C-alpha cells in the first residue's frame, strides 16, 4: 500500500471508532456539541482537513516521509551517518519528533504571529474527534516544514516517520474525543499517553489552562517542563471550551475560520 492509502485507511478506522465511542459514551453533552451546530462544526472541521491536505500536497508534496527518503538517499542527518540499529534509530526518531511537535505547539501559543493562525483550532466551541482535524491550512504547511527539517537533521528512518505521522493523527483524534473514560483508568493512562480529559483542559477559555497540556502523544514533556495541569478549576462539566472573544455560532462556520488569522482581536 502507498503512504497515502495507509494513512487514509488508518484515519477512517480510528475516526469511525472514536465517533462511535462518542455516540455511545459521551463525556459532555452540551448544546454546542449537538443538533445543527454540531452538524455545522463537523462540516467546517472536515472541510478544513480536506483543504489542508490539498494545499499540503501542492506546496509540499513529499511531506515528512518524503523528507526522510531524501535524507536517507543522500546520507543526510545524524543517524544516517552513525552505526546504529534501525530499531534504536526509529525509537530515537519517534521520541525526537514528538518533542519537536510539543515544542512547536508551545511556540504557536507564545509567538503572536503563530498564535493568530493557531487560535482557529482553539476557537472551536465544541470538543470532539473532529476538533483534531480543525487546523488552518497555513498552520499545517508551517508544521510540515518544521517536521521535515527535524527529519532531515536527525536522519530519521522512513518507516519511523510514517509510523509517527500515523500515530500522531490517531492520538490527536483520541485525545480530542468527547468520550467518557473511567477516572481510575484515566489516571493510569495519562502517565503514558495524553487522554481526552487531560487535553480538554488545554481547550479551556481560561488562559492559564489554555497554556498547559501541550502534548499530543506523550505527556512527559508537560510533566518535565511544568506545563501540566491535572484538571480544570471548574471541572469538566463546568468549564467553558473555546476562546472568550469568539462565542456564538460564528466559529462553527468555514469561511469565518479561514479568515480568522487575518482578523484583529
C-alpha positions as CSV (number, residue, x, y, z in Angstrom):
1,X,0.0,0.0,0.0
2,X,1.1,3.6,-0.7
3,X,1.8,6.0,2.2
4,X,-1.5,7.9,1.3
5,X,-3.5,4.6,1.2
6,X,-2.2,3.5,4.6
7,X,-2.8,6.9,6.2
8,X,-6.4,7.2,4.8
9,X,-7.2,3.6,5.9
10,X,-6.0,4.2,9.5
11,X,-7.7,7.6,9.6
12,X,-11.1,6.2,8.6
13,X,-10.7,3.3,11.1
14,X,-9.7,5.5,14.0
15,X,-12.2,8.3,13.4
16,X,-15.0,5.8,12.9
17,X,-14.2,4.1,16.2
18,X,-13.9,7.4,18.1
19,X,-17.1,8.7,16.6
20,X,-19.0,5.6,17.7
21,X,-17.4,5.8,21.1
22,X,-18.6,9.4,21.4
23,X,-22.1,8.4,20.4
24,X,-22.3,5.5,22.9
25,X,-20.5,7.1,25.8
26,X,-20.2,10.9,25.6
27,X,-18.2,12.8,28.3
28,X,-20.0,16.1,27.9
29,X,-23.5,16.8,26.5
30,X,-23.9,20.5,25.6
31,X,-26.0,22.4,23.0
32,X,-22.9,23.4,21.0
33,X,-22.0,19.7,20.7
34,X,-25.4,18.6,19.4
35,X,-28.0,19.4,16.8
36,X,-27.5,21.8,13.9
37,X,-24.4,23.5,15.4
38,X,-22.7,20.1,15.7
39,X,-23.5,19.4,12.0
40,X,-22.1,22.8,11.1
41,X,-19.0,22.2,13.2
42,X,-18.4,18.8,11.6
43,X,-18.8,20.2,8.1
44,X,-16.3,23.0,8.9
45,X,-13.8,20.8,10.6
46,X,-13.9,18.1,7.9
47,X,-13.7,20.8,5.2
48,X,-10.6,22.2,7.0
49,X,-8.7,18.9,6.9
50,X,-9.6,18.4,3.2
51,X,-8.4,21.9,2.3
52,X,-5.2,21.5,4.4
53,X,-4.4,18.1,2.8
54,X,-4.9,19.5,-0.7
55,X,-2.8,22.6,-0.1
56,X,-0.1,20.5,1.6
57,X,0.1,18.1,-1.4
58,X,0.5,21.2,-3.7
59,X,3.1,23.1,-1.6
60,X,4.9,20.2,0.0
61,X,4.1,17.0,-2.0
62,X,6.9,15.0,-0.4
63,X,5.8,15.7,3.2
64,X,7.7,14.3,6.2
65,X,8.1,10.8,4.7
66,X,9.5,12.3,1.5
67,X,12.0,14.3,3.6
68,X,13.1,11.1,5.3
69,X,13.6,9.4,1.9
70,X,15.6,12.3,0.7
71,X,17.8,12.3,3.8
72,X,18.4,8.5,3.6
73,X,19.1,8.6,-0.1
74,X,21.6,11.4,0.2
75,X,23.1,10.4,3.5
76,X,22.0,13.5,5.3
77,X,21.2,13.6,9.1
78,X,22.9,12.4,12.2
79,X,21.6,8.9,12.3
80,X,22.3,8.2,8.7
81,X,26.0,8.8,9.5
82,X,26.2,6.6,12.6
83,X,26.4,2.9,13.1
84,X,23.1,2.4,14.8
85,X,20.4,-0.2,14.9
86,X,17.4,0.6,12.8
87,X,15.1,-0.2,15.7
88,X,17.1,2.1,18.1
89,X,17.2,4.8,15.4
90,X,13.4,4.5,14.9
91,X,12.7,4.9,18.7
92,X,15.0,7.9,18.9
93,X,13.4,9.5,15.9
94,X,9.9,8.9,17.2
95,X,10.7,10.5,20.6
96,X,12.6,13.4,19.0
97,X,9.7,14.1,16.6
98,X,7.2,14.0,19.5
99,X,9.3,16.6,21.4
100,X,9.6,18.7,18.3
101,X,5.8,18.7,17.8
102,X,5.3,19.6,21.5
103,X,7.8,22.5,21.1
104,X,6.1,23.7,18.0
105,X,2.8,23.7,19.9
106,X,4.2,25.7,22.7
107,X,5.6,28.2,20.2
108,X,2.2,28.5,18.5
109,X,0.9,29.8,21.8
110,X,3.8,32.1,22.7
111,X,4.7,33.7,19.4
112,X,1.9,36.2,18.4
113,X,2.1,35.6,14.7
114,X,1.8,31.8,15.1
115,X,-1.0,32.3,17.7
116,X,-3.1,34.3,15.2
117,X,-3.1,31.1,13.0
118,X,-3.3,28.5,15.7
119,X,-6.2,30.2,17.5
120,X,-8.6,28.9,14.8
121,X,-8.1,25.5,16.3
122,X,-8.9,26.8,19.8
123,X,-12.0,28.8,18.6
124,X,-14.0,25.6,18.2
125,X,-16.8,25.9,20.8
126,X,-17.1,22.1,21.0
127,X,-14.6,19.4,21.7
128,X,-14.8,16.1,19.9
129,X,-12.8,14.0,17.4
130,X,-13.4,16.5,14.6
131,X,-11.6,19.2,16.6
132,X,-8.4,17.2,15.9
133,X,-9.0,18.0,12.2
134,X,-9.5,21.7,12.7
135,X,-6.2,23.2,11.9
136,X,-5.8,26.1,9.5
137,X,-4.1,25.2,6.2
138,X,-1.3,27.7,6.9
139,X,-0.6,26.0,10.2
140,X,-0.4,22.6,8.6
141,X,2.1,23.8,6.0
142,X,4.3,25.5,8.6
143,X,4.1,22.4,10.8
144,X,5.2,20.2,7.9
145,X,8.2,22.5,7.1
146,X,9.3,22.2,10.8
147,X,8.8,18.4,10.9
148,X,10.6,17.9,7.6
149,X,13.5,20.0,8.8
150,X,13.8,17.9,12.0
151,X,13.6,14.7,10.0
152,X,16.5,15.7,7.7
153,X,18.7,17.0,10.6
154,X,18.4,13.8,12.6
155,X,18.2,11.5,9.6
156,X,15.0,9.8,10.8
157,X,14.3,6.4,9.3
158,X,11.5,6.4,6.7
159,X,9.4,3.8,8.5
160,X,9.7,5.6,11.8
161,X,8.5,8.8,10.2
162,X,5.5,7.1,8.6
163,X,4.6,5.4,11.9
164,X,5.0,8.7,13.8
165,X,2.7,10.5,11.4
166,X,0.0,7.8,11.6
167,X,0.2,7.7,15.4
168,X,0.2,11.5,15.8
169,X,-3.0,11.7,13.7
170,X,-4.7,8.8,15.6
171,X,-3.6,10.2,19.0
172,X,-5.0,13.6,18.1
173,X,-8.4,12.2,17.3
174,X,-8.3,10.1,20.6
175,X,-7.3,13.0,22.9
176,X,-9.8,15.4,21.3
177,X,-12.6,12.9,21.5
178,X,-15.7,13.5,23.6
179,X,-15.5,10.1,25.3
180,X,-16.2,9.1,28.9
181,X,-13.1,7.2,30.2
182,X,-13.5,6.0,33.8
183,X,-11.5,8.2,36.1
184,X,-9.3,5.4,37.6
185,X,-8.4,4.3,34.1
186,X,-7.7,7.9,33.0
187,X,-5.3,8.4,36.0
188,X,-3.3,5.4,34.8
189,X,-3.4,6.2,31.1
190,X,-2.3,9.8,31.4
191,X,1.0,8.7,32.9
192,X,1.9,7.3,29.5
193,X,-0.4,9.0,26.8
194,X,-2.4,12.2,26.6
195,X,-6.0,11.4,27.4
196,X,-9.1,13.4,26.4
197,X,-9.6,14.7,29.9
198,X,-6.0,15.9,30.0
199,X,-6.1,17.6,26.7
200,X,-9.6,19.1,27.2
201,X,-8.0,21.4,29.9
202,X,-5.9,22.9,27.1
203,X,-9.1,23.9,25.3
204,X,-10.4,25.9,28.3
205,X,-11.3,29.6,27.8
206,X,-9.1,30.3,30.9
207,X,-5.7,31.4,29.6
208,X,-3.6,29.7,32.2
209,X,-5.4,26.5,31.4
210,X,-5.0,27.0,27.7
211,X,-1.3,27.5,28.3
212,X,-0.9,23.9,29.6
213,X,-1.0,20.3,28.5
214,X,0.6,20.8,25.1
215,X,1.3,17.2,24.4
216,X,-0.4,15.1,21.7
217,X,1.2,11.7,22.1
218,X,3.3,11.7,25.3
219,X,2.5,13.6,28.5
220,X,6.2,13.5,29.6
221,X,7.1,16.9,28.2
222,X,4.4,18.7,30.1
223,X,5.5,16.9,33.3
224,X,9.1,17.8,32.7
225,X,8.7,21.5,31.8
226,X,6.0,22.3,34.3
227,X,3.1,22.9,31.9
228,X,0.9,20.0,33.2
229,X,-2.4,20.9,34.7
230,X,-4.4,17.9,36.1
231,X,-8.0,19.3,36.0
232,X,-9.8,22.5,35.0
233,X,-10.7,24.7,38.0
234,X,-14.4,24.5,37.2
235,X,-14.4,20.8,36.4
236,X,-15.0,19.3,33.0
237,X,-18.8,19.8,33.3
238,X,-18.4,23.4,34.3
239,X,-15.5,24.6,32.1
240,X,-16.1,26.7,29.0
241,X,-14.5,25.5,25.8
242,X,-13.1,27.8,23.1
243,X,-12.0,31.4,23.2
244,X,-13.7,34.1,25.3
245,X,-13.7,36.6,22.5
246,X,-15.2,34.3,19.9
247,X,-18.6,33.0,21.1
248,X,-21.8,32.2,19.3
249,X,-22.1,30.2,16.1
250,X,-19.5,32.1,14.0
251,X,-16.6,29.8,15.0
252,X,-18.6,26.9,13.5
253,X,-18.6,28.5,10.1
254,X,-16.0,27.6,7.5
255,X,-15.2,31.0,5.9
256,X,-15.1,32.7,9.3
257,X,-12.4,30.1,10.3
258,X,-10.4,30.5,7.1
259,X,-10.3,34.3,7.6
260,X,-9.6,34.3,11.4
261,X,-5.8,34.6,11.1
262,X,-6.3,37.8,9.2
263,X,-8.7,39.3,11.7
264,X,-7.8,41.6,14.6
265,X,-8.5,40.8,18.2
